[in-house]
Each structure stands twice: as C-alpha cells, then as structure tokens.
Amino acid sequence: MWRRAFPLLLLIAIPAAASAALPVHVGGRAVQEADGSWRFGWPGVYFESRFRGTAVSVDAVPGADRLRLSIDGAVRAELIGPGEVRLDISGLDPGDHVVRLDKVTESQEGSSRFIGFSTDPEATPLDPPARTREIEFVGDSYTVGYGDTAHGPACTRAEVHDTTDTSQAFGPLAARRLDADYRIIAFSGFGVVRNYDGVAPGLSLPAIYGRAIPGETMPWDAARDAWRPQLIVIALGANDFSTDLHPGERWANRDALRADWRARYVAFARALMARQPQARLLLVGRDPYFADLEQVAAALNRTAREPVATLSYEGLGLTGCDHHPDLADHRRLADLIVAAAGRIAGLEHWTVAAGQAGR
C-alpha cells in the first residue's frame, strides 16, 4: 500500500504504456537485476532523476522499509510495502524537476526494490544530478540513525523501525552540506570484533562489509563499482565495549578484547585503503575506547600514503530510541565531521555548499 503524506498532493493514473523511463543516479550499493530494477538493503540508499515536465511516477517494492519520495527537495509521500507500489504525481509547475527516492529505515534482513521513475511522453528526460565529491560512512546504529526521530529513549522494536531516519543521520547531513554523494555501510548492533552484548559471534561489520546486501551472503561486485570516495568516515567501537564479556566468549578479559579490536581495526582500515587508495580516512570515536582508536591511527600512519585522522565527540543528548543520538546530536556530529574534513590534507577546499550552512 502507499500512504499519502501531504493531503494537497494531486495523484493521477498515468497509463504505464504511455510512460517513459528516466535515467537514474544510484546512491549507495544496489544490485541491478535482469529486468533493469535495483535491489538494495544497506541503509541510506537513494535514487535520483531529473526531468522537464509536470508529472512523474515512481514504481518500487518497499519490502519492510519506508521509502520517502521527494520532488525538488520537498517530501511528497512515503511508500510502504510489502507489495509493489506505483505512485503517480501531476500538477507540478512547468520546468525542470529533481525526483528522489530515499530508503529511510533499516531492515537487517530482506531487501527492497526500485523499479524506476517515469514521465509522460511530453516530458523531457534530463541527466541525473551529478556531484564530484563522494563520502563513505562505515559504522553501526549511530551511523544508521537508529531511532533518531523518537520523542524519547523508551521504544518498542516497531517504534525503533518507524522512527529511524537515515537521511537525517550525521552522514547524510554532512554530505549534503558538502554537496557530496554518500554511501552508508552500517549495521545496528555490530562492532569491529564483537557485537552488542556478544550476539552473533563470528560476525562483525568488517565481516559483512563486502556484502551486496547486508542480510545476504552475495558479495558486492567491487570490480565493477565506480565508487571512488575522497573521504571514508569510520565510526565503530561502541558495540565492542558497551557490554560486559560473557562466559564462553573468546577473549579472556577486556585487555585481550582491546588488543584484538585494535589489530582487526588496523587490518580492516588497511583493506579499505588498499581498495580506495585515493581516499582519506577519518576515524570517529569516544571514550572509553578513543585511546585505542588513536593507537589504531598511529599504527596506520606508520605506512599510510596520507595521514589518517581521528575525531572524538562527547556530550550528546542521546534522547533517541534506546539512548541513541537524537536529531540535535546528529546535527552536532555532522558539524564536527564537516569541520574535520576541512582540516584533512587534500580536502581543505571542501567548503560548505551554498544554502547548506548550519543545516
């Protein structure tokens, strides 16, 4: 089904046979199927097209996700599954328009599917939006934007899902301010070597990083991937250390856990640097593991082509679900990342995009 978010929106039926598909820009990891549709599961995936006309349609299969449709930056509707959804919009002002579909929720299993944008034959397809800057964000629930729009920390599982809005998390906020495309590779509850409360032993964010869709084992086709971020922001560690070790876990004590964490983090970061040699790395963390993170950066900088930077943060309000960052926290974290980017060698020219200051 679909849910109309704005009652003044004019909806009409445009016959499928009379519609023309629009070229699309894909943000994030998405697998193109034989029929031309795109299947995706990582948080924060988005699709954008441009056209000159007064009407546009979107076809998608949201699965367990909420997909947000916007035109020229204004939210028009949310698409909710599980079946195929077609939404037809007309009555737009004559002229050029940008249509965008964002995955705003996190579903750790399954996937969603984007079939496409289309217009009537009288409209003119235009080249999709193009940006020269690219930023990748690797992390956990903080990066996902877990429960960031909630009214308080007490949330049910359904409320966590419904109040998560990755588009308002610090990564997309920072990327928009810098006029950059972004990719979110993040999974709530996962760490570098240990997940929250020791769940899913053997899995970790580095272990699933190479997947095309996080809940599936199919590998991402990195060889055909044109993604070349100039900046990779890694924010991992909270889940490794936030809960006590349990009997039967493979670390004898927290010192052993810390040593393993540092070694695995270094290996993971070096693999990213080898795959994306043009990228600068920014490692984000806080106490009680920030000292370990600085040791990771020091180890990397002994052989790194370009210096690896670190960024610490404290003092967040954490009124999102289960004491996660709220919207104000995400704005603050975005401010810190934008400022840090401007201090990194080679990115000093990354000024805030016009009209984006303070957003």
C-alpha positions as CSV (number, residue, x, y, z in Angstrom):
1,M,0.0,0.0,0.0
2,W,1.0,3.6,-0.1
3,R,0.4,6.3,2.4
4,R,0.0,9.9,1.2
5,A,1.9,12.2,3.4
6,F,0.5,15.5,2.1
7,P,-3.2,15.9,1.5
8,L,-2.8,18.6,-1.1
9,L,-0.8,16.3,-3.4
10,L,-2.6,15.7,-6.7
11,L,-2.4,12.0,-7.7
12,I,-3.4,10.7,-11.1
13,A,-3.1,7.5,-13.0
14,I,-0.6,7.7,-15.9
15,P,-1.0,4.7,-18.2
16,A,2.1,2.5,-17.9
17,A,2.2,2.1,-21.7
18,A,2.4,5.9,-22.2
19,S,5.2,6.5,-19.7
20,A,8.9,7.0,-20.5
21,A,11.6,5.7,-18.1
22,L,14.0,8.3,-16.7
23,P,17.8,7.8,-16.4
24,V,18.6,7.4,-12.7
25,H,21.5,8.2,-10.4
26,V,22.0,5.5,-7.7
27,G,23.4,6.5,-4.3
28,G,24.6,3.5,-2.3
29,R,25.0,-0.2,-3.0
30,A,22.2,-1.5,-5.2
31,V,22.2,-4.6,-7.4
32,Q,20.7,-4.2,-10.9
33,E,18.5,-7.1,-11.8
34,A,18.0,-8.5,-15.3
35,D,14.8,-6.5,-15.7
36,G,16.6,-3.3,-15.0
37,S,15.2,-2.8,-11.5
38,W,17.5,-2.2,-8.5
39,R,17.5,-4.3,-5.3
40,F,19.1,-2.9,-2.2
41,G,19.4,-3.4,1.6
42,W,22.1,-1.2,3.1
43,P,20.8,1.9,4.9
44,G,20.6,5.3,3.2
45,V,20.3,4.1,-0.4
46,Y,18.8,6.7,-2.7
47,F,17.8,7.2,-6.4
48,E,17.6,10.5,-8.2
49,S,16.4,11.6,-11.7
50,R,15.7,14.9,-13.4
51,F,13.1,15.8,-16.0
52,R,11.4,18.8,-17.6
53,G,7.6,18.4,-17.3
54,T,4.6,18.5,-14.9
55,A,4.2,14.8,-14.0
56,V,6.2,11.9,-12.7
57,S,5.7,8.4,-11.5
58,V,7.6,6.0,-9.2
59,D,7.4,2.2,-9.0
60,A,9.0,0.3,-6.1
61,V,8.7,-2.7,-3.8
62,P,9.4,-1.3,-0.4
63,G,9.6,-4.6,1.4
64,A,9.9,-4.0,5.1
65,D,11.3,-0.4,4.5
66,R,9.8,3.0,4.3
67,L,10.8,4.8,1.1
68,R,10.5,8.5,1.0
69,L,9.6,10.3,-2.2
70,S,10.6,14.0,-2.7
71,I,10.5,16.4,-5.6
72,D,12.8,19.4,-5.7
73,G,13.7,18.7,-2.1
74,A,10.2,18.7,-0.7
75,V,8.9,15.4,0.8
76,R,5.7,14.3,-1.1
77,A,4.9,10.8,0.2
78,E,6.2,7.6,1.9
79,L,5.9,4.3,0.1
80,I,5.2,1.3,2.3
81,G,5.1,-2.3,1.2
82,P,5.3,-5.2,1.1
83,G,3.9,-5.4,-2.4
84,E,4.7,-3.3,-5.5
85,V,3.7,0.4,-5.2
86,R,3.1,2.8,-8.1
87,L,2.6,6.4,-7.2
88,D,1.7,8.9,-10.0
89,I,2.0,12.7,-9.4
90,S,0.9,15.5,-11.6
91,G,0.2,19.2,-11.3
92,L,3.9,20.2,-10.9
93,D,4.9,23.7,-12.1
94,P,6.2,23.6,-15.7
95,G,10.0,23.4,-15.7
96,D,12.9,21.3,-14.5
97,H,12.4,19.0,-11.5
98,V,14.5,16.6,-9.4
99,V,12.7,13.5,-8.1
100,R,14.3,11.4,-5.4
101,L,13.5,8.2,-3.5
102,D,15.3,7.6,-0.2
103,K,15.5,4.4,2.0
104,V,15.0,6.0,5.4
105,T,14.6,2.8,7.6
106,E,16.9,0.0,8.5
107,S,15.9,-3.6,7.7
108,Q,18.7,-6.1,8.6
109,E,17.1,-8.9,6.6
110,G,15.5,-8.9,3.2
111,S,15.7,-6.2,0.6
112,S,13.7,-3.6,-1.2
113,R,13.4,-2.9,-5.0
114,F,13.3,0.2,-7.0
115,I,11.7,-0.3,-10.4
116,G,12.1,3.2,-11.7
117,F,10.9,6.8,-12.3
118,S,8.9,7.6,-15.4
119,T,7.2,10.5,-17.1
120,D,4.6,11.1,-19.8
121,P,5.8,11.3,-23.4
122,E,5.5,15.1,-23.4
123,A,8.2,15.4,-20.7
124,T,11.9,15.7,-21.4
125,P,14.3,13.4,-19.5
126,L,17.4,15.2,-18.3
127,D,20.7,14.0,-17.0
128,P,20.5,12.9,-13.3
129,P,22.1,15.1,-10.6
130,A,25.9,14.8,-10.7
131,R,28.3,15.5,-7.8
132,T,32.1,15.4,-7.8
133,R,32.5,14.7,-4.1
134,E,31.9,11.3,-2.6
135,I,31.9,10.2,1.1
136,E,31.5,6.7,2.5
137,F,30.3,6.3,6.1
138,V,31.1,2.9,7.8
139,G,29.5,2.3,11.2
140,D,26.8,1.0,13.5
141,S,23.5,2.2,14.8
142,Y,24.8,5.8,15.3
143,T,25.6,5.9,11.6
144,V,22.3,4.3,10.6
145,G,20.3,7.0,12.6
146,Y,18.7,4.4,14.9
147,G,15.5,5.9,16.4
148,D,16.7,9.4,15.7
149,T,13.3,11.0,15.3
150,A,11.8,9.4,18.5
151,H,10.3,11.5,21.3
152,G,12.3,9.7,24.0
153,P,14.5,6.7,24.6
154,A,11.8,4.2,25.5
155,C,10.9,2.5,22.2
156,T,9.4,-0.8,21.1
157,R,11.1,-2.6,18.2
158,A,8.4,-1.3,15.9
159,E,9.0,2.2,17.1
160,V,12.7,1.8,16.5
161,H,12.0,0.9,12.9
162,D,9.5,3.6,12.3
163,T,11.5,6.4,14.0
164,T,14.8,5.6,12.3
165,D,15.5,8.1,9.5
166,T,18.9,7.6,8.0
167,S,18.5,10.7,5.8
168,Q,18.7,12.8,9.0
169,A,21.7,11.0,10.5
170,F,25.1,12.7,10.6
171,G,26.5,11.1,7.5
172,P,23.8,12.3,5.0
173,L,23.6,15.7,6.8
174,A,27.4,16.2,6.4
175,A,27.4,15.0,2.8
176,R,24.5,17.4,1.9
177,R,26.3,20.3,3.4
178,L,29.4,19.4,1.4
179,D,27.3,18.7,-1.8
180,A,28.7,15.1,-1.9
181,D,27.2,11.8,-2.8
182,Y,27.3,9.3,0.1
183,R,27.3,5.7,0.8
184,I,26.2,4.1,4.1
185,I,27.7,0.8,5.1
186,A,26.4,0.4,8.6
187,F,24.6,-2.3,10.7
188,S,23.0,-1.6,14.1
189,G,24.5,-3.6,16.9
190,F,27.7,-4.7,15.1
191,G,31.2,-3.9,16.0
192,V,34.8,-4.5,14.8
193,V,35.3,-7.9,16.5
194,R,32.3,-8.1,19.0
195,N,28.7,-7.2,18.6
196,Y,26.4,-5.7,21.2
197,D,26.1,-8.0,24.2
198,G,28.2,-10.6,22.4
199,V,25.4,-11.5,19.9
200,A,26.1,-13.2,16.5
201,P,29.7,-14.3,17.4
202,G,31.8,-14.6,14.3
203,L,30.0,-11.8,12.5
204,S,31.1,-8.2,12.6
205,L,30.9,-5.1,10.4
206,P,34.2,-5.9,8.7
207,A,32.9,-9.4,8.1
208,I,29.8,-8.2,6.3
209,Y,31.3,-5.1,4.7
210,G,31.8,-6.9,1.4
211,R,28.2,-8.0,1.0
212,A,26.0,-6.5,-1.7
213,I,23.0,-6.7,0.7
214,P,23.7,-6.9,4.5
215,G,21.4,-9.8,5.2
216,E,22.6,-11.9,2.3
217,T,26.0,-13.5,1.7
218,M,26.2,-12.5,-2.0
219,P,29.4,-10.4,-2.4
220,W,29.4,-6.9,-3.7
221,D,30.9,-6.7,-7.2
222,A,33.7,-4.3,-6.3
223,A,35.5,-4.8,-9.6
224,R,32.6,-3.2,-11.5
225,D,32.0,-0.5,-8.8
226,A,32.8,3.1,-10.0
227,W,32.6,4.4,-6.4
228,R,35.7,6.4,-5.5
229,P,35.2,8.3,-2.3
230,Q,37.6,11.0,-1.4
231,L,36.8,10.5,2.3
232,I,35.9,7.4,4.3
233,V,34.5,8.1,7.8
234,I,34.6,5.0,10.1
235,A,32.6,5.2,13.4
236,L,32.9,1.8,15.1
237,G,33.7,0.6,18.6
238,A,30.7,1.3,20.8
239,N,29.2,-2.2,20.4
240,D,32.5,-3.9,21.1
241,F,32.9,-2.3,24.5
242,S,29.5,-1.2,25.8
243,T,28.6,-4.5,27.4
244,D,30.4,-6.9,29.7
245,L,32.1,-10.0,28.4
246,H,30.1,-13.2,29.0
247,P,31.5,-16.7,29.9
248,G,32.4,-18.6,26.7
249,E,33.4,-15.5,24.6
250,R,36.8,-15.9,23.1
251,W,38.5,-13.1,25.0
252,A,39.9,-13.9,28.4
253,N,39.4,-10.3,29.6
254,R,38.9,-6.8,28.3
255,D,42.6,-6.2,27.7
256,A,42.5,-9.1,25.3
257,L,39.4,-7.7,23.6
258,R,41.0,-4.3,23.2
259,A,44.2,-5.9,21.7
260,D,42.1,-7.9,19.2
261,W,39.9,-4.9,18.4
262,R,43.0,-2.8,17.6
263,A,44.5,-5.4,15.4
264,R,41.3,-6.1,13.5
265,Y,40.5,-2.4,13.0
266,V,44.0,-1.9,11.6
267,A,43.6,-4.8,9.2
268,F,40.1,-3.6,8.1
269,A,41.2,0.0,7.6
270,R,44.3,-1.1,5.6
271,A,42.0,-3.2,3.3
272,L,39.8,-0.1,2.7
273,M,42.9,2.0,2.0
274,A,44.1,-0.6,-0.5
275,R,40.7,-0.8,-2.2
276,Q,40.3,3.0,-2.3
277,P,43.9,4.5,-2.3
278,Q,42.6,7.9,-3.2
279,A,40.5,8.2,0.0
280,R,41.4,9.9,3.2
281,L,40.3,8.2,6.4
282,L,38.6,9.8,9.4
283,L,38.2,7.5,12.4
284,V,35.5,8.7,14.8
285,G,35.1,7.5,18.4
286,R,34.7,8.4,22.0
287,D,35.7,7.2,25.5
288,P,36.1,4.5,26.7
289,Y,37.8,3.4,23.5
290,F,39.2,6.6,22.0
291,A,42.7,5.9,23.3
292,D,42.6,2.6,21.5
293,L,41.4,4.4,18.3
294,E,44.4,6.7,18.5
295,Q,46.7,3.7,18.7
296,V,44.9,2.3,15.5
297,A,45.6,5.6,13.7
298,A,49.2,5.6,14.8
299,A,49.7,2.1,13.5
300,L,48.1,3.0,10.2
301,N,50.1,6.2,9.9
302,R,53.4,4.3,10.0
303,T,52.7,3.1,6.5
304,A,49.8,5.2,5.2
305,R,50.3,7.2,2.0
306,E,48.2,10.0,3.5
307,P,47.7,10.8,7.2
308,V,44.8,9.1,8.9
309,A,42.8,11.5,11.2
310,T,40.8,10.9,14.3
311,L,37.8,12.7,15.7
312,S,36.4,12.4,19.2
313,Y,33.0,13.5,20.5
314,E,31.2,13.7,23.8
315,G,28.3,15.4,25.5
316,L,25.4,14.2,23.3
317,G,21.9,14.3,24.5
318,L,21.1,10.7,23.4
319,T,17.3,11.0,23.6
320,G,16.7,8.8,20.6
321,C,15.5,5.3,20.9
322,D,17.5,3.3,23.5
323,H,19.6,6.3,24.3
324,H,20.9,6.8,20.8
325,P,21.6,10.2,19.2
326,D,18.6,12.4,18.5
327,L,18.3,14.9,15.7
328,A,20.2,17.6,17.5
329,D,23.0,15.2,18.2
330,H,23.2,14.2,14.6
331,R,23.4,17.9,13.6
332,R,26.3,18.3,16.0
333,L,28.1,15.3,14.8
334,A,27.7,16.5,11.2
335,D,29.2,19.8,12.2
336,L,32.2,18.1,13.6
337,I,32.7,15.9,10.5
338,V,32.4,18.9,8.1
339,A,34.9,20.8,10.2
340,A,37.3,17.8,10.3
341,A,37.0,17.3,6.6
342,G,38.3,20.8,6.0
343,R,41.4,20.1,8.1
344,I,42.3,16.9,6.3
345,A,45.2,17.2,3.8
346,G,43.8,17.3,0.3
347,L,40.2,18.2,1.4
348,E,40.9,21.8,2.5
349,H,38.9,23.1,-0.4
350,W,35.7,21.2,0.7
351,T,33.7,24.3,1.7
352,V,30.0,24.0,2.7
353,A,27.7,24.1,-0.3
354,A,25.7,27.3,-0.8
355,G,22.5,27.4,1.2
356,Q,23.6,24.5,3.4
357,A,25.4,26.3,6.3
358,G,24.0,25.3,9.6
359,R,21.7,22.5,8.3
